[in-house]
């Protein structure tokens, strides 16, 4: 009798195992088309963005970043998997295209602010042509006011607007930067050794302000053509 019970139990276990394998196989198979579809969509977007950037190469004006600096911003976002980004100073959108392209891969979104209406409208057209509009919340506004009103939090910020306001932007945003997040600022370089009576630029003052903050690690990115300072907020241990 016990032999028959053991046989029956073994049969039930095999049956259960087969059902489990079939169920897992079905779930895995049903997931494959989604993954393939996601890859296809990403590939199509990459192709569209690359075509747009290729078309616009050497045609960016109005204080847009050079390509090398756009690529640096793109890499910072991808490497750190940032998702909540803010840009202060859109111009006509070159840097925003690089930022939003990276965010399309991390599942993030960009808020970008431009005060000039003509540049703002041109940026919107550029975002649409690049296929990135859904990843960008573009605002035609005065960043002096709007930056203070945005609730955050943010894990990535790019400042590229009026240089004499850089420190004010930083002061407004620092409390809303998540630990591990990064504040980047354009046209900032390692200051030359100071001497009595030497001119100190607004970006030099900004750099020193961020360097003096003990809650951030600040440096200038090597390879940047126009100078990008990065300030990473330290994680609380």
C-alpha positions in Angstrom: 0.0 0.0 0.0 2.8 2.4 0.9 4.5 1.7 -2.4 1.3 2.8 -4.3 1.1 5.9 -2.2 4.8 6.8 -2.9 4.2 6.2 -6.6 1.1 8.4 -6.5 3.0 11.1 -4.6 5.8 11.0 -7.1 3.4 11.3 -10.0 1.8 14.3 -8.4 5.1 16.0 -7.8 6.1 15.4 -11.4 2.8 16.8 -12.6 3.2 19.9 -10.4 6.7 20.4 -11.7 5.5 20.1 -15.3 2.7 22.6 -14.7 5.2 25.0 -13.1 7.6 24.8 -16.0 4.8 25.3 -18.5 3.6 28.3 -16.5 7.0 29.9 -16.3 7.6 29.2 -19.9 4.4 30.9 -20.9 5.2 34.0 -18.8 8.7 34.2 -20.2 7.4 33.8 -23.8 4.7 36.5 -23.2 7.4 38.9 -22.0 9.7 38.4 -25.0 7.5 40.4 -27.5 7.5 43.3 -25.1 11.2 43.3 -24.7 11.7 43.0 -28.5 9.2 45.8 -29.0 11.0 48.0 -26.4 14.3 47.4 -28.2 12.8 48.2 -31.5 11.3 51.4 -30.2 14.6 52.4 -28.6 16.4 51.6 -31.8 14.0 53.7 -33.8 14.4 56.7 -31.4 18.2 56.4 -31.4 18.2 56.5 -35.2 15.9 59.6 -35.2 18.0 61.5 -32.6 21.3 60.6 -34.4 19.8 61.7 -37.7 18.7 65.0 -36.2 22.1 65.7 -34.5 23.9 64.8 -37.7 21.8 67.3 -39.6 22.3 70.0 -37.0 26.1 69.4 -36.6 28.0 72.7 -36.7 24.7 74.6 -37.0 23.9 75.4 -33.4 24.0 79.0 -32.4 22.4 81.2 -29.6 24.7 80.0 -26.8 24.1 76.3 -27.3 26.6 73.8 -25.9 29.2 72.2 -28.2 28.7 68.6 -29.1 31.5 67.4 -26.7 29.7 69.0 -23.8 26.3 67.6 -24.8 27.9 64.1 -24.8 29.3 64.6 -21.3 25.9 65.5 -20.0 24.4 62.4 -21.7 27.0 60.1 -20.2 26.6 61.5 -16.7 22.9 60.8 -16.8 23.3 57.3 -18.2 26.1 56.3 -15.8 24.1 57.4 -12.7 20.7 56.4 -14.0 19.3 59.8 -13.3 15.5 60.4 -13.9 14.5 63.8 -12.6 16.3 66.5 -14.5 16.2 70.3 -14.6 17.9 72.6 -17.1 18.2 76.3 -16.5 18.6 77.9 -19.9 17.3 76.0 -22.9 18.4 78.3 -25.7 17.3 76.4 -28.9 17.7 73.0 -27.3 21.0 71.3 -28.1 21.9 70.4 -24.5 18.2 69.4 -23.8 18.3 67.0 -26.7 21.4 65.2 -25.3 19.9 65.3 -21.8 16.4 64.0 -22.9 18.0 61.3 -25.1 19.7 59.9 -22.0 16.6 60.2 -20.0 14.6 58.2 -22.6 16.9 55.3 -21.7 16.6 55.7 -17.9 12.8 56.3 -17.8 13.2 60.0 -16.8 12.0 63.4 -17.9 13.5 66.9 -18.2 12.1 70.2 -17.2 13.9 73.0 -19.2 13.4 76.7 -18.8 14.0 79.4 -21.5 13.1 83.1 -21.0 13.3 84.1 -24.7 10.1 83.2 -26.6 11.7 82.9 -30.0 14.4 80.5 -28.7 11.8 78.6 -26.8 9.6 78.1 -29.9 12.6 77.0 -31.9 13.6 74.5 -29.1 10.1 73.0 -29.2 10.4 72.5 -33.0 13.8 70.9 -32.5 12.5 68.5 -29.8 9.7 67.4 -32.0 12.0 66.8 -35.0 14.4 64.8 -32.7 11.5 62.7 -31.5 12.0 63.7 -27.8 9.1 65.9 -27.0 7.5 63.3 -24.7 10.6 63.4 -22.5 10.7 67.2 -22.1 8.6 69.6 -20.2 9.7 72.9 -21.8 8.8 76.2 -20.0 8.9 79.7 -21.4 9.5 81.5 -18.2 11.9 83.6 -16.0 14.1 81.1 -14.3 14.9 83.6 -11.5 11.3 83.0 -10.3 10.5 79.5 -11.6 13.5 77.8 -10.2 12.4 78.8 -6.7 8.8 77.6 -7.3 9.6 74.1 -8.7 9.1 71.6 -5.9 11.6 68.9 -7.0 13.3 66.8 -6.0 15.9 66.6 -8.8 18.8 64.2 -9.3 20.3 66.1 -12.2 20.6 69.8 -12.9 22.3 71.7 -15.7 22.8 75.4 -15.3 23.5 77.4 -18.5 21.9 80.8 -18.2 22.9 84.2 -16.8 26.3 83.7 -15.2 25.8 86.4 -12.5 22.9 84.3 -11.2 24.6 80.9 -11.0 25.1 81.1 -7.2 21.5 82.1 -6.7 20.3 79.2 -8.8 22.6 76.9 -6.8 21.3 78.2 -3.5 17.7 77.7 -4.6 18.3 74.2 -5.9 20.7 72.6 -3.4 18.0 71.7 -0.9 16.1 69.9 -3.6 19.0 67.8 -5.0 18.8 64.2 -3.9 21.8 62.5 -2.3 23.9 61.2 -5.1 22.5 63.7 -7.5 24.6 66.1 -9.6 24.5 69.8 -10.3 26.3 70.7 -13.5 27.1 74.2 -14.7 28.4 75.4 -18.1 31.3 77.7 -19.0 33.0 76.9 -15.6 36.7 76.2 -15.6 39.3 75.6 -12.9 40.2 79.2 -11.8 43.7 80.4 -12.4 45.8 81.1 -9.2 44.4 84.3 -7.7 46.6 87.3 -7.2 45.9 90.8 -5.7 43.7 92.8 -7.9 42.9 89.9 -10.3 39.5 89.8 -12.0 37.2 87.1 -10.6 34.5 86.1 -13.0 30.9 85.1 -12.0 31.6 81.5 -12.9 34.8 81.5 -10.8 32.7 82.7 -7.8 30.1 79.9 -8.5 32.9 77.3 -8.7 34.4 78.5 -5.4 30.9 78.5 -3.8 30.3 74.9 -4.7 33.9 73.9 -3.8 33.4 75.4 -0.3 30.2 73.3 0.3 31.1 70.3 2.4 27.9 68.5 1.2 29.1 68.4 -2.4 32.1 67.0 -4.3 32.9 69.5 -7.1 35.4 69.4 -10.0 35.7 70.4 -13.6 35.0 67.7 -16.2 38.1 66.7 -18.3 37.3 66.7 -22.0 34.8 69.5 -21.8 35.2 72.0 -24.6 33.6 75.0 -22.9 34.0 74.0 -19.3 31.5 71.9 -17.3 31.7 71.9 -13.5 30.1 68.9 -11.8 29.0 68.9 -8.1 27.8 65.5 -6.7 25.8 65.7 -3.5 27.3 63.4 -0.9 25.1 60.5 0.3 24.2 60.4 4.0 25.9 57.5 5.8 
